[in-house]
């Protein structure tokens, strides 16, 4: 579960690629099913984008970690 929280965009990309391959190589699938899955994928993409935006905002407002300056004498 930690992988899903850490890398939602990567997981989403793999899932979408697999779905596209299945839709292409299984022509017997009904068109309505493919459209429904496409709509669900778009909704999931929005959720993934919100998670990534939250991680970016959190990182932008976080205090930087204290580190040693290697050039300080």
N, C-alpha and C positions, 0 to 999 in steps of 0.2 A: 504494500500500500504506500510505502514511503516513495517508491519509484514513481508512482502515479502523481503524487503531490509535487515531486521535484521536477518531473519532465512531462507535463501534460501535453505540451505542443508536439513533442516527439511521438508520443503514443498516439495522438490524434492523427498525425501525418501518416503513420504506418497503417492505422485503421482505415483511413480514407483510401490509401493506395490499394489495400486488400479488397475493399468494397468495389473500387473501380475495376479491378481485375476480375472479380466474380461477375460483375454486371456485364463485362465484355465477353468472357469465356463461357457464360451460361445463358445462351440466348432464350432459353425456355422461360426465364423469369418474367412475370407479368410487368408491364410498364408501370402500372399503378404502384406496385411494390417498390420499384426502383425510384419513383418520384417520392414516395413516402420516406424511404431511407435517405434520399438526397435532402429532403426538408429536415429530417432529424440531424443529419450531419451538419447542416448550416447552423442549427440551434446549438449543437455541441461546440461548434467552432466559436460561437459567441461566448459560451461559458469558458472555454479555454483562454480566449482573449482576455476576459475579465480576470482570470487567475493570474495570467502573466502580467497584466497591468498592475494588479495589487502587489505582486512580488517586486516589480520595478519601482513602484511608489515607496514601498517599505525600504528598499535598498537606498533610494535617493534621500530619504529623510533620516536614515540611521546615522548614528555617530560613528565616525571612522575609528577603527581599532588603533590603539596606541602601538606604535612601532618605533624601533630604534632608527635614528637617522644615520646611515652608514658614512655620511660625509661630515658629520659633526665631530669637532675635535675636542 
